Amino acid sequence: MKNIQKIIILIITISFLSCNSTTNKTVEIKKDEIKKYENIFKDLKEYLTKENGKLWNHQLYGALLFVNQDNRIIIANEKDSKGILTKNGEIYAGILPNEINIANTAFDWNGKRWTMVMLPLPKDYNERLNLLTHELFHRIQPEIGFANLHQKSCNHLDKLNGRIYLKLELEALKKALATTNEKLQKEHIKNALFFRNYRYQLFSQSKENENLLELNEGFAEYTGTTLSGRNDKDLRKHYIQAIENLYKNPTFVSSFAYRTIPVYGYFIRQKDENWNLKISKKVNLTNYISDFFSISIPINLKDTIFQIRDEYDYIQTNNFETKRERKQKELLAILDKKFQVNPILAIPFQNMNISYNPGNLIPYRDLGTVYPNLRITDNWGVLTVEKGALVGKNWGKVIVSEPTKKTDKIIEGDG
């Protein structure tokens, strides 16, 4: 007998909140906190004024606000047009409206395009510069030709061979970073591109889909690392450690681009400091990188891959990923019960805005992506999830478990 799943479709007729409501509350900021953020803004402005917009032919410094995740207090370097932010010393403070998600992002609000960064900021100076310039890139994206880079699914990077050949690509890049011998560097870069192109042969549409994320987050992180103030030795060490840190993520589907393009860009920059200015959103970065290093992909690529992969810890990687694949099948069984057997609540999107952790997403069959935790705002209100929600692959709805409590103002369920 087939299971008949109970599906609740939530038809929204009223809004739980007014998305235009902003209360002008007085925010008390301690003097030492004011001074701290005044110095952070001042140092950042001086650093980027000195840089003078050379990296992108565009000044990065602009409207920037920090948000405390616990109380939604804003610390900003500029005032807004509606007077929500009040001046405290040389900074501006206020409360972020409830309908705006807290995230490291760029967004339009009260007459300006802002960069938002979540507090606390990294204590390390170079890490802080890296983060801030990464996010400032997102603010200027529309002005430098990288607007509307709609992300497509990279779910192949959660499959066995997708993960294996991404890791082998990254291992080759690590070896290139670990040597100063130009001939060896190019050999490892060539092999990295071989692994990349073999991955594209295994998964249709993967080349186009990966490229969109690399143009977006890849270039943002290239900006962050390039303008992080690290010297060459420390930058190489940072890239190697960042790749190692990526391996600790539950999934790579939305986080791989933070590691690939910054490293390829680092090597290209050694020969052409302005290479990024030659890229438009119509360019395929894999093709560009291959052409730049005069690397041709062999016709018998599979044979070549099998000859070189052991140099990059293929056996160890394969063993690890095979064990993970078995665990993923167990996880899929749990998700099947949650989203296909048990009763669910399906909420259609109307004017959705979402914040989430890009490092823990779970591609779910051909139905969409499971977000272990997220916050969505829409015309109907705010949805906060701590135990998993399924966002449909066409971004039309979000699915959660059946509500266990319903009142006139709130609907609650497991997580």
N, C-alpha and C positions, 0 to 999 in steps of 0.2 A: 504494500500500500504506500502510495506517495504521501509525503508530508505536505500538508496544506498550511502554508505560512500565513499568519495573521499580520496584515500590513495596515498600519494606520497612516493615512495621508492627512497631514495637517493643513487645512485650508485657512489661510490667514485673512481675517476680515478687518481686524484692528491692529494697530501697532502697540506694542508693549511699552514703547518709549518714544519720545519725540527726538528725532535725529537732529533737529535744529536747535534743541534746547541747550543753552550754555549759561550756567550760572556764574556770575562774576564773584568768586570768593577770594577773600584776602588770604594770602599764604604767608606764613611767618617762616623766614629763612634765617638761620643763625649766621652771625657775622663771619665766623670762620669758614662756613660753607659758602657764603657769598664770595669771600676772598679766593677760596679754592677754585671756584668755577670762573671767576673773573680771570684768574691766571691761566686756566686751561684754554679759555676762548682767546685770550691775548696771545699766548704762545702759538696756538694753532693758526691764528690770523697772520702773525709775523712769519711763521714758517711758510705758509702758502703764498703770502705776498712776495716773499723772496723767490719762491719757485716760479711765480709770475705766470702761471697757467701754461707752462711750456709743454707738459706731458700731453695735454689735450687741446692746446690752443684756446684754452678757456679757463678762467679763474674758478677754482673749486670752492673757495670759501664763500659761504652764503648763509641763509637762514638755517639755523641749527638749534635743535632742542633736545635735551636729555629728559627722560621720564623715569620716575621712581615707580617700579612695578607694584609696590605694596599700596601706595596711597595716591598714585596717578599725578603727583606733583611734577610740574614742568619747570625746568631751568633752561632758559633760552638766551641767545645772544642778540635777539632783535624783538621788537614789539610786533604784535599782530594788528590787523586793521580794525578789529572789533573791540579792542580793549579788554580782552580776556586776560592778557598778561600785564602785570603791573611791575613797574621798575623797582628793583632792590639793588642799590649801588649801581654797578654797570651791567647787571644782568636783569632778566625779566622772568617773573614767576607766575604760575597759575595752576589750574587743575585741568587735565586733559579730559574732555567730554567722554562719557561712558561709551558712546557709540563708535569711538575711534579705538581700534586695536593698538595695543602696545607692541612694538616690534622694531627691529633695526631695519629701517625702510626710508623711502622718500614718499611724500604725500602732499596733496594740496589742501590747505586749511586756512581759513580766514584771510584770504587775499594774497597768499604766498605759497610757493612750493618749498616745503621744508625737508630737511633731513632729520629723522628721529633716531635716537640711539638710546637703548635701554641702560639704566644704571644697575649696578655700579660699573664704572669704566675700568678697564685694565689698569693696574698700578704701574706696570712696566711702560716706560715712555714709548718705546718702539712699537709695542703691541697696541697701545692706545692710538698712536698715529696711524697704524695699519688699519685699525677698525674705523676710525673717523674718516680717513680719506677714501676707504672702500665705500662707505655709505654716502659720502659727499658726491662720489661719482654717480650714484643712482639719481641724485637730485638734478644733475646736469644732463643726464642721458637724452632727454628729448631735444635739447639744444645742440647736441653734437651728433645727432643722426641715429641714435639707438633707441628710439621710442617704439612702443608696441611690439616688444619681443615676446610674443605669447608663447609660454612654455608648453612644450609637448611632452608626452610621456617618455621617460627613459627607463621604463620598467624592465627592459632587457638587462639592465645592470643589477637586477636582483635575481637573475637566473644564473645557473652554475657557470656556464662558459662566458657569460657577460662579465661576471665578477672576476673570473680567472684571468681573462685577457685584459681587463682593465688593470688588475694588479700587476701583471707582467709588464704592461706599458709603463706603469709607475715605477716599477723596480728598475727598468732600463733608464728612466729619467733620474732616479736616485744615483745610479752608477755614473751617469753623465755629470751630475753635480759633485760627485766625490773625487773627480779627477780634474786636473788643470791641463791635461794633454788634449789639444784640440782634435787630433786625429781620433783618439778614443772617445771624446765627447760626441763627435759626429757619428761614430759607429753605434753608440748607445742610443742617440736620438733617432738614427735610422731604424734600429730595431724596435724602438718604442712605437714608431709610426707603422712598422710592419704589424705589430700586435694590434694596434688600433684598427688598421684596415682589415685585418683578419676578423676582428669583432664585427665590423660592418658587413662582412660577407656572411657571417652567421646570423645576423639579425637585420631584416629589412627595415627601412626607415630610420635605423639607428644613427646614421651619419647626419641626417638633417636634424633629428631631434636633439642629439647631443650638441650640435652646432649652436642651436638657439640658446641653450643654457650657457654655453661657453661665451657667446657674445655678451650675455647679460652678466651672470655672476663671475664668469672667468675674467672678463675685462675689469669688473669692479675690484676683484681681488688682485689682479695685476697692478691696478692703480694703487691699492692699499700697500702692497709689498714694495713696489717701486718707490713710493713716497714715505716709507716707514722710517727712514733715517738710519737704517742698518748699513754697515759697511759690507763689502763684497763677501768676506768670509762668513760673517754672521748671517747674511742673506741666504747663502747656500745652506748653512746649517738649519736655518729656519725652514727652508723648503723641504729638506729631508725629514725634519721632525714633523712638519705639517702632513706629509704623506703618511708617516707612521701613525699619526693621530687619526687620520681618515680611516685607517684599517679598523679602528676601535668602534666606528659608527655601526649601528645595526644594519644600515643600508647605505648605498652609494648613489641612489637614483637622482637625488637633488643636490648632492654635495661634491661630486667628483670634479666639477668644473672649477671649484676653488683651488684645486691642486694642479690641474693640467695646464691651463693657459698661462698662469703666472710663471711656470717653469719654462715652457716653450718660449714665452715672451722674454724671459731673462736671457736666454741664449741668443735670440734674435737681436735683442737690444745691444749685445756686445758688438754687433756689426752695423746696426742701423737704429739709432736712438729714436727716430721718428716713425718707426714701422707701423705703430698702432694708428697713426693719422691716415694711413693708406687703406685702412679697413672700413668698410661700410657694413650695414646689417645684411647686405645681399651677398657678402663674401663668405665662402666656406673656409673656415680656418684650417682645417686639415689640408685642403688643397694648397692654401697659401703657405703653410709651414713646409710642406713637401717641396714645393717649388723653390722656396727660399733656400733650403739646404740641398737643392738639386738631387732629391731622392726619388727614385722610380720604384714603383711597387712591382715585384716580380710576378710573372704570369702564374708560376707554380708557387704561389704564396704559401699554401698549406705545407708543402714540403720544406720550404725555408723556415717556417715557424717551428716545425718539429725538430729542425736541426739546431735552432738557437735557444729554444725555451728553457732548457736545463740550466743555461748560464744565469738565468734569472729566477732560480728557486721554484721551477715549475712543480716538481714532485711535492714539495712541502705545501705549496699553495693549493694544489689539486686535492691533497689529502684533507687540508683544513676545510676547503669549500665543499667537498663531498659530504663531510660530517655535518656542515651547516645546512646543506640541502635537505638532509634527512630531518633535521629539526624544523626546517621551514615547512615541510609537509605536515608535521604534527601541528604547527601553528595554523596552517591553512584549515585543518580539521576543526580547530577551535573557532576560527573566523566563520567557517561555514555554518556552524551551530548558531553563532551570534547573529549573523546577518541573513541566513537563508532558511533556518529552521525555527528559531525562536521568534516571537512577535517583535516587530520593529516599528519605529516611527520615522516616516519619510517627510522631510521638510523641504519644500521647493525654494530655490533661490529667486530673489527678486532684484535686489541691489546689493549683492554680497561683497563683504570685505573680510579677509581671513588672515590670521596670524598663526604660525606653527613652527615646529622645529624641523628644518630640512634634513636633519641627520638621522631621523628614526622612522621615516615613512615606510609603509608596507604595501607594495603593489598587490592587488587582490584580484586574481583570475583576470577576466576581461571586463570586470564590473567597475573598476575604479581604483582608488587608493585609500588605504586605511591610515588615518592620522591618529596615533596613540593619544596625543593631546592637541587641542586647538581651541581657538576662540573665533567665532564668526559673529559679525554684526550684519543685520539686514533690516529692511523696512519693518519686519515683524519683531525685532528685538535683538537679544544677545544670546548666543549659544556657547556655553563653555563645556568642554569635554575633557575628561581625565582618564577614561578607560576605553577609548577608541571610538572613532566615527568613520563611516565610509562615505567618501565624496565621490559621486558618480563620475565616470570617465569623461562625460561631456559637460561637467560642471553645471548640471541642472538642479541638483538636489544633494542633500546630506542625509544620511541614514544613521540613526542611533537606536539603542534598545528601547523597548516599550516603556512608556512613562509609568512610574509607580505612585506619583502624587501629582494632582492637578488642582490648581486654584484659579481664581480670576486673573492673577498676576504672574504666576510662575508654573512651569511644568518641570518636574524632576524625574530622573531615572537613575539607573546604576552608573555612577560616574558622570 
